[in-house]
Amino acid sequence: MATLSDIGVAAAINILTAFAFFLAFAILRIQPVNDRVYFPKWYLKGLRSSPLASGAFVSKFVNLDFRSYVRFLNWMPAALQMPEPELIDHAGLDSAVYLRIYLLGLKIFVPIAFLAFTIMVPVSWTNNTLEHSRLTYSDIDKLSISNIPTGSKRFWTHLVMAYVFTFWTCYVLKREYEIVATMRLHFLASEQRRPDQFTVLVRNVPPDPDESVSELVEHFFLVNHPDHYLSHQVVYNANKLSELVNEKKKIQNWLDFYQNKYERNPSRRPPLKTGFLGLWGHSVDAIDFYTSKIERLSRDISAEREEVSNDPKSIMPAAFVSFKTRWGAAVCAQTQQSRNPTIWLTEWAPEPRDVYWENLAIPFVFLTIRRLIAAVAFFFLTFFFMIPITFVQSLANIEGIEKALPFLKAIIEVKFIKSFIQGFLPGIALKIFLLFLPTILMIMSKFEGFISISALERRSASRYYFFLFINVFLGSIITGTAFQQLNNFIHQSTDQIPKTIGVSIPMKGTFFITYIMVDGWAGVAGEILRLKPLIIYHLKNFFLVKTEKDREEAMDPGTIGFNTGEPQIQLYFLLGLVYAVVTPILLPFIIVFFGLAYIVYRHQIINVYNQEYESAAAFWPDVHILQRAI
């Protein structure tokens, strides 16, 4: 079990790691050669120009202004300067509301922590219950409710504070919901009209031998919505056309490269060898070669577009139907259109950037089967993940294992090694095991058939949180308690085991403290460093970039990652609200996470992330419901 010294070692390691990340970021971000990595959003908006275009040769790559190195933390106050209305105009309502979740954590837990440390901690510390018990415990556990004797009147303190914390949390949630609802209404009212606000997606259009899908859709809505129907657009299966368009973009990029090369040296037309990778073969004029290929592809694209338009097999049983008014679109999107509930399925159309095209034509019956398969697969994924969770908890409870398996004591009893294993290794091991989980859950969400990226992310987020709740929270508590009190379980009667588990649950706060430091402190600091995009950008820039368009595409601004970030936040809300009464020592670590994450993600949203879509904070009800459930 982790002691105060173990937690101190873990805190020192994670603080030094976070500081190293921040220091590396502060140095790398001011280098001209990295400007597109750390400020891609401004380049995409056309509001920033590359510092490599002017100045001396060395200053194009290395920042020679030594005063800027002294002010290496000036990005923190800069991230807080942009007002929220300006932030909404700059990054969208989704990003602004996402940041408010971190602020919500601070609003809830700062007052709770103050009350917990001024009232409950002294009440728990002034007992000696654990000292007279046979349980395995540490000094930190003396601050928890486990140190209160059974039947003591001191339990009233924790009971009353539990109600106080609950009422305060509900009040803050209510106030925040009112604020976000007002922001959403103002955003929708002030926003320019978009086609998706007047459009409904219709799926499972039934086949008709006498009419095409387009004619059938037009006839159906003219009959059932004569006063509001405006137009429609059927969905085509144009995969081959898409491949031709992408190929043309690549060829056009090569043509631009050789034309720029010719403009720099007009005396010589650039040659090109037509063999493998341009290393051998017949030598031809590069500009003429790629110009002829583009002309050929343009003809192929026109022919393929004509073929897709005239081939009934290319038309999918789905269409986007536009209405004259928002009211007409709302009525259609929220009502059943046929006696048969499996056909003429209508819902609000996602905005164009938000559409996940691959799932538009999945039949209704297949959707049900797919979701059943995904649910079964998720159950087994959650169940079998208990194996690595058990392994992680075995690292976190060395002392309990030593009592049951004393022959291991000599190997792991070295003080620093033991502190490192118990205070740092469990958190980093769990982080590694969770590394590929978001990708797996997103694949499962796509398999289920959701038709928008935002819906895919919300589905993936909800499953990710459920997974964290079952495995990381409940799994860690159950398996951790089993390892921690292994000696007691072996030598006591079965009717005493539930009591032992109940007393030991507050003691698992030490494991979650190490997890918060690894995932919440060092993890958030690593997010701002952007090491992976930095390496990939420079590799692409060195080997693949030929034109300015290539350089823009080499930038990877990324997105907020709602499907991974929101479940992480919800887990911290869960840990904070559950352990606020029983083990309040965990609260300061959560507060540090929310404060640090708010600054880091505000900076990233302003300078880096380029959101794929704008849902006008459609995810907020899911966040609010989960927090109310907690």
C-alpha positions in Angstrom: 0.0 0.0 0.0 1.3 3.4 -0.9 2.5 5.5 2.0 3.1 9.2 2.3 6.7 8.7 1.1 5.5 6.7 -1.9 3.0 9.5 -2.8 5.8 12.0 -2.4 8.1 10.1 -4.8 5.2 9.8 -7.3 4.4 13.5 -6.9 8.1 14.5 -7.4 8.4 12.3 -10.5 5.2 13.6 -12.1 5.9 17.3 -11.2 9.4 17.0 -12.7 7.9 15.3 -15.7 5.3 18.0 -16.2 7.8 20.7 -15.7 10.2 19.1 -18.2 7.3 18.9 -20.7 6.4 22.6 -20.2 10.0 23.7 -20.5 10.5 21.7 -23.7 7.3 23.2 -25.0 8.3 26.7 -24.1 11.6 26.3 -26.0 10.2 24.4 -29.0 7.2 26.7 -29.6 9.3 29.8 -30.1 11.6 28.2 -32.7 10.6 29.4 -36.2 10.9 25.9 -37.7 8.2 24.7 -35.3 5.8 27.5 -35.9 3.3 25.5 -37.9 3.2 22.7 -35.3 2.3 25.0 -32.3 0.1 27.6 -34.1 -1.6 25.7 -37.0 -5.1 27.2 -36.3 -3.8 30.6 -37.2 -2.3 29.3 -40.4 -5.5 27.6 -41.4 -7.4 30.9 -40.8 -4.8 32.8 -42.9 -3.9 35.1 -40.0 -0.3 34.0 -39.5 2.6 33.9 -41.9 5.7 31.6 -41.7 8.8 33.2 -40.0 10.9 31.1 -42.4 10.1 33.5 -45.3 12.3 36.3 -44.0 15.4 37.1 -41.9 18.9 35.8 -41.7 19.5 32.1 -42.5 20.1 31.0 -38.9 17.2 33.0 -37.5 14.8 31.2 -39.9 15.3 28.0 -37.9 16.5 29.1 -34.4 15.1 31.9 -32.2 18.1 34.1 -31.4 16.1 36.4 -29.1 17.3 35.3 -25.7 14.8 37.4 -23.8 12.0 35.2 -25.2 13.6 32.2 -23.4 13.3 34.0 -20.0 9.6 34.5 -20.5 9.0 30.8 -21.1 5.7 30.6 -19.1 4.1 33.7 -20.8 1.8 31.4 -22.8 -0.2 30.7 -19.6 -1.5 34.2 -19.0 -1.9 34.6 -22.8 -4.2 31.6 -22.9 -6.5 33.2 -20.3 -6.7 36.7 -22.0 -9.2 35.9 -24.8 -12.8 36.6 -23.6 -15.3 33.9 -23.9 -17.4 35.6 -26.6 -14.3 36.1 -28.7 -13.3 32.5 -28.0 -16.7 31.3 -29.4 -16.2 33.3 -32.6 -12.7 32.0 -32.9 -13.2 28.3 -32.1 -16.9 27.6 -31.9 -19.4 26.9 -29.1 -18.4 23.3 -28.8 -14.9 24.3 -27.8 -16.0 27.0 -25.4 -18.5 24.7 -23.6 -16.0 21.9 -23.4 -13.7 24.3 -21.5 -16.5 25.1 -19.1 -16.5 21.5 -17.9 -13.0 22.1 -16.4 -14.3 25.3 -14.9 -17.2 23.3 -13.5 -14.8 21.0 -11.8 -13.1 23.9 -10.1 -16.4 25.4 -9.0 -17.5 22.2 -7.4 -14.3 20.9 -5.8 -12.5 24.0 -4.5 -15.3 24.7 -1.9 -15.7 21.0 -1.2 -12.0 20.6 -0.5 -12.0 23.7 1.8 -14.8 22.2 3.9 -13.4 18.7 3.9 -10.0 19.8 5.2 -11.3 22.2 7.8 -14.0 19.9 9.2 -13.7 16.2 8.2 -9.9 15.7 8.1 -9.4 16.7 11.8 -12.3 14.5 12.8 -10.8 11.5 11.1 -7.2 12.2 12.1 -7.9 12.3 15.9 -8.9 8.6 16.1 -6.7 5.5 16.4 -9.1 2.9 15.0 -6.8 1.6 12.3 -3.9 1.3 14.8 -5.9 -1.2 16.8 -7.2 -3.2 13.8 -5.7 -6.0 11.9 -6.1 -4.2 8.5 -3.2 -3.2 6.3 -3.1 0.6 6.2 -0.8 3.6 5.7 -0.6 7.1 7.3 -2.8 8.5 4.5 -5.6 6.2 5.6 -5.7 7.9 9.0 -7.2 10.9 7.2 -10.1 8.8 5.8 -13.4 7.6 7.2 -11.8 4.2 7.8 -10.2 5.7 10.9 -13.6 6.4 12.6 -14.7 3.6 15.0 -17.9 1.7 14.4 -20.9 3.3 16.1 -19.1 6.6 16.8 -21.1 9.8 16.8 -18.3 11.3 14.6 -19.9 9.6 11.6 -22.6 12.3 11.8 -19.9 14.8 10.6 -19.3 12.8 7.4 -23.0 12.1 6.9 -23.9 15.8 7.1 -21.0 16.8 4.9 -22.2 14.2 2.3 -25.5 16.0 2.1 -23.8 19.4 1.9 -21.5 18.3 -0.9 -24.5 16.8 -2.8 -26.6 19.9 -2.6 -23.7 22.1 -3.5 -22.9 19.9 -6.6 -26.6 20.0 -7.7 -26.8 23.7 -7.3 -23.6 24.3 -9.4 -24.8 21.9 -12.0 -28.2 23.7 -12.2 -26.5 27.1 -12.6 -24.1 25.8 -15.2 -26.9 24.2 -17.2 -28.7 27.6 -17.3 -25.5 29.3 -18.5 -24.8 26.7 -21.2 -28.5 26.7 -22.4 -28.4 30.5 -22.7 -25.1 30.3 -24.6 -26.5 27.7 -27.0 -29.7 29.8 -27.7 -27.7 32.9 -28.3 -25.3 31.1 -30.5 -28.1 29.6 -32.6 -29.9 32.9 -32.8 -26.9 35.0 -33.8 -25.4 32.4 -36.2 -25.9 32.8 -40.0 -28.4 30.5 -41.5 -26.9 27.1 -42.5 -28.5 24.6 -44.9 -28.5 21.8 -42.2 -30.9 23.9 -40.1 -33.5 23.4 -42.8 -32.6 19.9 -43.8 -33.7 16.4 -42.7 -31.9 13.1 -43.4 -34.3 10.4 -44.7 -33.1 6.8 -44.6 -34.6 3.4 -45.6 -36.5 4.8 -48.5 -38.6 1.7 -49.7 -37.9 0.5 -53.2 -40.6 1.1 -55.9 -40.5 -0.6 -59.3 -42.3 2.3 -61.0 -40.2 5.2 -59.6 -36.6 6.0 -59.0 -35.4 6.9 -55.5 -35.3 10.6 -56.4 -38.8 10.6 -57.9 -40.1 8.6 -54.9 -38.7 11.0 -52.4 -40.0 14.0 -54.2 -43.5 12.5 -54.6 -43.6 11.4 -50.9 -42.8 14.8 -49.5 -44.9 16.8 -51.9 -47.9 14.7 -50.7 -47.1 14.6 -47.0 -45.4 18.0 -46.5 -46.8 20.1 -49.4 -46.5 23.5 -47.7 -42.9 23.1 -46.4 -41.1 20.8 -48.8 -38.4 22.7 -50.9 -36.0 20.2 -52.5 -34.0 17.1 -52.0 -30.7 15.4 -52.8 -30.3 11.7 -53.0 -27.2 9.9 -51.7 -24.9 8.2 -54.3 -22.4 5.5 -53.9 -19.5 7.3 -55.6 -16.5 5.5 -54.2 -14.7 5.2 -57.6 -15.4 8.9 -58.3 -13.9 9.8 -55.0 -10.8 7.8 -55.8 -10.4 9.6 -59.1 -10.8 13.0 -57.5 -8.2 12.2 -54.9 -5.8 11.0 -57.6 -6.3 14.2 -59.5 -5.4 16.2 -56.4 -2.1 14.3 -56.0 -1.2 14.8 -59.7 -2.1 18.5 -59.5 0.2 18.8 -56.6 3.1 17.3 -58.6 2.3 19.7 -61.5 2.4 22.7 -59.1 5.8 21.5 -57.8 7.4 21.3 -61.3 5.8 24.5 -62.4 7.3 26.3 -59.4 10.6 24.7 -60.1 10.4 25.9 -63.7 9.5 29.5 -62.6 12.7 29.5 -60.4 14.8 28.4 -63.4 13.0 29.3 -66.7 16.1 28.3 -68.8 15.5 24.6 -68.3 12.3 22.6 -68.4 12.2 20.1 -65.5 12.6 16.5 -66.7 11.0 13.3 -65.3 11.8 9.6 -65.6 8.6 7.5 -66.0 10.0 4.4 -64.3 9.7 3.2 -60.7 9.8 6.2 -58.3 11.3 8.3 -61.0 14.6 6.5 -60.7 14.8 5.1 -64.2 12.9 4.8 -67.4 12.2 7.1 -70.4 12.8 10.8 -69.6 10.0 13.2 -70.5 9.0 16.8 -69.8 7.5 16.8 -66.3 5.1 19.6 -66.8 3.7 18.2 -70.1 3.5 14.7 -68.5 1.4 15.8 -65.5 -0.7 18.2 -67.6 -1.7 15.3 -69.9 -2.5 13.1 -66.9 -4.7 15.8 -65.3 -6.6 16.1 -68.6 -7.1 12.4 -68.8 -8.3 12.2 -65.2 -10.7 15.2 -65.8 -12.3 13.2 -68.6 -12.5 10.1 -66.5 -14.1 12.1 -63.6 -16.8 13.5 -65.9 -17.5 10.1 -67.4 -17.7 8.5 -63.9 -20.0 11.3 -62.6 -22.3 10.8 -65.6 -22.3 7.0 -65.0 -23.1 7.4 -61.3 -26.0 9.8 -62.0 -27.6 7.4 -64.5 -26.9 4.0 -62.7 -29.9 3.1 -60.4 -27.5 0.7 -58.5 -25.4 3.7 -57.5 -28.3 5.5 -55.8 -28.6 4.7 -52.1 -32.0 4.5 -50.3 -31.3 7.8 -48.4 -31.7 11.5 -49.2 -31.2 14.9 -47.7 -34.6 16.8 -47.8 -34.7 20.6 -47.5 -37.6 22.6 -46.2 -38.7 26.2 -46.6 -38.8 26.8 -42.8 -37.1 25.4 -39.7 -40.5 24.6 -38.3 -41.3 22.4 -41.2 -37.9 20.6 -40.9 -38.4 20.2 -37.2 -41.9 18.6 -37.6 -40.5 16.1 -40.2 -37.4 15.2 -38.2 -39.4 14.5 -35.0 -42.4 12.6 -36.3 -43.0 9.1 -37.8 -43.6 9.3 -41.5 -45.2 5.9 -42.2 -47.2 3.2 -40.5 -44.2 1.0 -40.9 -41.6 2.3 -38.3 -38.7 0.7 -40.2 -39.0 2.8 -43.4 -38.9 6.6 -44.1 -36.8 7.2 -41.1 -36.2 10.9 -40.5 -33.8 12.8 -38.3 -32.0 16.1 -38.3 -29.3 16.2 -40.9 -25.8 16.8 -39.5 -23.8 19.7 -40.9 -21.8 18.8 -44.0 -18.5 18.4 -42.1 -20.2 16.2 -39.5 -21.6 13.6 -41.9 -20.2 10.1 -41.7 -21.0 9.0 -45.2 -20.2 5.3 -44.9 -23.2 4.6 -42.6 -25.9 6.4 -44.5 -27.2 3.4 -46.4 -27.3 0.8 -43.7 -30.8 -0.8 -43.5 -32.8 -0.4 -40.3 -32.8 -4.2 -39.5 -29.1 -4.4 -39.9 -28.7 -1.4 -37.6 -30.4 -3.4 -34.8 -28.3 -6.4 -35.4 -25.1 -4.4 -35.6 -25.9 -2.7 -32.2 -26.6 -6.0 -30.6 -23.2 -7.4 -31.8 -21.5 -4.3 -30.6 -23.1 -4.5 -27.2 -22.0 -8.2 -26.8 -18.5 -7.3 -27.9 -18.3 -4.4 -25.5 -19.5 -6.7 -22.6 -16.7 -9.2 -23.3 -14.1 -6.4 -23.8 -15.1 -4.9 -20.4 -15.0 -8.3 -18.7 -11.7 -9.5 -20.0 -10.0 -6.2 -19.2 -10.2 -7.2 -15.6 -7.1 -9.3 -16.2 -4.7 -6.3 -16.7 -6.6 -4.4 -14.0 -5.8 -7.2 -11.6 -2.1 -7.0 -12.6 -2.0 -3.2 -12.0 -3.6 -3.7 -8.6 -1.0 -6.3 -7.7 1.7 -3.6 -8.2 -0.3 -1.2 -6.1 -0.5 -3.5 -3.0 2.9 -5.0 -2.5 2.6 -5.0 1.3 -0.5 -7.1 1.2 1.2 -9.6 -1.1 4.3 -9.7 1.2 2.2 -10.9 4.1 0.7 -13.7 2.1 3.9 -14.5 0.0 6.8 -13.5 2.3 9.5 -15.0 -0.1 9.0 -11.9 -2.4 9.9 -9.5 0.4 13.6 -9.5 -0.1 13.3 -8.6 -3.8 11.0 -5.6 -3.5 11.8 -4.1 -0.1 14.5 -1.7 -1.3 13.0 1.7 -0.2 13.4 3.7 -3.4 12.4 0.8 -5.7 9.4 0.1 -3.5 8.3 3.7 -3.5 8.7 3.9 -7.3 6.7 0.7 -7.9 3.8 1.6 -5.5 3.7 5.4 -6.2 4.3 5.6 -9.9 4.2 2.3 -11.7 0.5 1.4 -11.2 -0.7 4.6 -12.7 1.6 4.4 -15.8 0.8 0.7 -16.3 -2.9 1.5 -16.3 -2.4 4.4 -18.7 -0.6 2.0 -21.1 -3.3 -0.6 -20.9 -5.9 2.1 -21.8 -3.9 3.5 -24.7 -5.7 1.6 -27.5 -9.1 1.5 -25.9 -10.5 4.8 -27.5 -9.6 3.5 -31.0 -11.4 0.2 -30.4 -14.5 1.9 -29.1 -14.6 4.3 -32.0 -14.5 1.3 -34.4 -17.3 -0.3 -32.5 -19.4 3.0 -32.8 -18.8 3.1 -36.5 -19.9 -0.5 -36.8 -23.2 0.4 -35.0 -24.2 2.7 -37.9 -24.2 6.3 -36.5 -24.4 8.8 -39.3 -22.5 11.7 -37.8 -19.0 12.2 -36.4 -20.4 13.9 -33.3 -22.8 11.0 -32.6 -19.9 8.6 -33.0 -17.8 10.5 -30.5 -20.7 10.8 -28.0 -21.4 7.1 -28.3 -17.7 6.2 -27.9 -17.4 8.7 -25.0 -20.4 7.1 -23.1 -18.9 3.6 -23.5 -15.5 4.8 -22.6 -16.8 6.3 -19.4 -18.8 3.1 -18.6 -15.7 1.1 -19.2 -13.6 3.3 -16.9 -16.4 3.1 -14.2 -16.5 -0.7 -14.3 -12.8 -1.5 -14.7 -10.8 1.4 -13.5 -13.1 2.4 -10.6 -15.0 -0.6 -9.4 -12.4 -3.1 -10.7 -9.5 -1.3 -9.0 -11.5 -1.1 -5.8 -12.5 -4.8 -5.7 -9.2 -6.4 -7.0 -7.1 -3.9 -5.0 -9.0 -4.6 -1.8 -8.6 -8.3 -2.4 -4.8 -8.0 -2.8 -4.5 -5.4 0.0 -6.4 -7.5 2.6 -5.3 -10.9 1.3 -4.0 -12.0 4.6 -7.3 -11.1 6.4 -9.4 -12.9 3.7 -7.4 -16.1 4.2 -7.7 -16.1 8.0 -11.2 -14.7 8.7 -14.7 -16.1 8.3 -16.6 -15.4 5.2 -19.2 -13.2 6.9 -16.5 -10.8 7.8 -15.3 -10.3 4.2 -17.9 -7.7 3.2 -17.1 -5.7 6.3 -13.4 -5.8 5.5 -14.1 -4.7 1.9 -16.2 -1.8 3.1 -13.5 -0.6 5.5 -10.8 -1.0 2.8 -12.5 0.9 0.0 -11.6 4.4 1.4 -8.0 3.2 1.5 -7.9 2.8 -2.3 -7.7 6.6 -2.6 -3.9 6.3 -2.7 -4.0 4.3 -5.9 -6.3 6.8 -7.6 -4.0 9.6 -6.4 -1.1 8.0 -8.3 -3.4 7.6 -11.4 -4.5 11.2 -11.3 -0.9 12.4 -11.1 0.2 10.2 -14.1 -2.8 10.7 -16.3 -4.0 14.2 -15.1 -0.7 16.0 -14.4 2.0 14.5 -16.6 -0.6 13.5 -19.2 -2.0 17.0 -19.6 1.5 18.5 -19.7 2.4 16.0 -22.4 -0.6 17.1 -24.5 0.7 20.6 -24.9 4.2 19.4 -26.0 2.6 17.7 -29.1 5.7 15.4 -29.5 4.1 13.0 -32.0 2.7 15.8 -34.4 6.1 17.6 -34.1 8.0 14.5 -35.3 5.5 13.6 -38.0 5.5 17.2 -39.3 9.2 17.4 -39.7 9.4 13.9 -41.3 6.8 14.9 -43.8 8.4 18.3 -44.3 11.7 16.7 -45.1 10.6 13.7 -47.2 7.1 14.5 -48.7 6.5 18.3 -48.8 6.9 19.6 -52.4 4.5 22.7 -52.3 2.9 25.0 -49.9 -0.3 22.9 -50.1 1.8 19.9 -49.0 3.1 21.9 -46.1 -0.4 22.9 -45.0 -1.5 19.3 -45.2 1.5 18.2 -43.2 0.2 20.2 -40.3 -1.8 18.1 -37.9 -3.8 20.5 -35.7 -5.9 17.7 -34.2 -9.2 18.2 -32.4 -10.4 18.3 -28.8 -10.9 14.6 -28.8 -14.3 14.6 -27.1 -14.5 10.8 -27.1 -11.4 10.5 -24.9 -11.3 13.8 -23.0 -14.9 13.9 -21.7 -14.8 10.3 -20.1 -11.5 11.3 -18.4 -13.2 14.4 -16.9 -16.2 12.3 -15.8 -13.9 9.8 -14.1 -12.3 12.6 -12.1 -15.8 14.0 -11.2 -16.7 10.4 -10.0 -13.5 10.1 -8.0 -13.8 13.5 -6.4 -17.5 13.1 -5.4 -17.1 9.6 -4.1 -13.9 10.2 -2.1 -14.7 13.7 -1.0 -16.4 12.3 2.2 -14.4 9.1 2.7 -10.8 10.1 1.7 -10.6 13.9 1.1 -6.8 13.8 0.7 -7.6 13.0 -3.0 -9.3 16.4 -3.6 -6.2 18.6 -4.0 -4.8 16.4 -6.7 -8.1 16.6 -8.7 -8.2 20.4 -8.3 -4.6 20.7 -9.7 -5.8 18.6 -12.6 -8.8 20.8 -13.4 -6.8 24.0 -13.1 -3.9 22.8 -15.2 -6.1 21.1 -17.8 -8.2 24.3 -18.2 -5.1 26.4 -19.0 -3.6 23.8 -21.3 -6.7 23.1 -23.3 -7.6 26.8 -23.6 -4.2 27.4 -25.1 -4.6 24.4 -27.5 -8.1 25.5 -28.5 -6.9 29.0 -29.3 -3.7 28.1 -31.1 -3.9 24.5 -32.2 -7.1 22.5 -32.5 -9.2 22.8 -35.6 -12.6 21.3 -34.7 -14.0 19.0 -37.4 -17.6 20.1 -36.9 -19.8 22.4 -34.9 -22.7 20.8 -33.0 -23.7 23.9 -30.9 -22.8 22.0 -27.7 -25.1 19.1 -28.4 -22.9 17.0 -26.1 -23.7 19.0 -23.0 -26.9 17.1 -21.9 -24.9 13.9 -21.9 -22.3 15.5 -19.7 -24.9 16.9 -17.3 -26.8 13.6 -17.0 -23.7 11.7 -16.2 -22.7 14.2 -13.5 -26.2 14.1 -12.0 -26.0 10.3 -11.9 -22.7 10.5 -10.1 
